[in-house]
Amino acid sequence: MSTGELELDRIKRLLPQWVEASRRLTAEGKVASYIPELSKSPREALGIFIMSASGDSVSGGDCGFGFTLQSISKVFTLILALMDHGEAHVFAKVGMEPTGDNFNSMLKLELVEPGIPFNPLINAGAIAVSSMIGGDSPHEKSARILRFFRELANSDTLDYDIDVYRSESETGHHNRSLAYYLKGNGVIADDVEDVLDVYFRHCSVKATCSDLARMALVLACGGADPLTGKRLIPRRYVQIAKTFMVTCGMYNASGEFAINVGLPAKSGVSGGILTMVPGRYGIGVIGPALNPKGNSVAGVHLLETLSAKLDWSMF
């Protein structure tokens, strides 16, 4: 057996006990309720799917049920905007720095000149990025995003969860305030409701852990799908995205995650986490019970265990 095969064999043997050890932490978390539809998620659920660059996979726990991408989608809309317009255009409207604030905070927009979002993975930044997706209408922009997501996941089954989309749209008052502030600052030029429609839709794309793992694998392999040989993303844009994932991907717990796990990652308030071992694995995790920072409490613990046991940290 190769080294990679030996490691996968070890993961297969030990993953069930690691999952169950982490599952106990779900009792400490809370399912997101500020988007009402998300409150229906099973609090005790925990699942993981790991896919290798050779196409082998290992899964554990409740990895079969669907959940919405939420903020995980921001990684890929950033990449699509970069592919549409290039770095100079995108980063004239969105910064490159962590905030240290909550993902939906308006504080830095008001305090720091010139009033652009600090990075593309907080809500304000992702709303600005959504306005940069190429297309003549919100429908066309959203259709392009969904096609891109499907190509990365190698799956035509990815689609919108209309109930979650409606729930987000009907209750997204804070995001509307962010968007109107951006409009007032000249960061977005399009109609605010049109931009928010694109944003709410890409957050509400429904996927599974295996979809996340395949999308992560493309990033892990520098933008090329190792299972088809097709380059889907320029390498430079993957480098940018992975850097943001390390510095900003786990909200204002990104530094802690970098120390304890040491892998690029992006979480969402549905409880999903997309992460990877560069060059080797794409990983998708779901655990709807969240810690106070908005990350899956059991999912983070499970990734901490895997990284420690398998020496996965990049640092």
Secondary structure, DSSP 4 states (H G I P E B T S, - for coil): --HHHHHHHHHHHHHHHHHHHHHGGGGG-EE--SSGGGGGS-TT--EEEEEETTS-EEEEES-SS-EE-GGGHHHHHHHHHHHHH-HHHHTTTS--S--SS-TT--HHHHHSTT---S-TTSHHHHHHHHTTS--SSHHHHHHHHHHHHHHHHT-S--EE-HHHHHHHHHH-HHHHHHHHHHHHTTS--S-HHHHHHHHHHHHTEEE-HHHHHHHHHHHHTTTB-TTT--B-S-HHHHHHHHHHHHHHTTGGGHHHHHHHT-S-EEE-TTSEEEEEETTTEEEEEE--EE-TTSSBHHHHHHHHHHHHHHT----
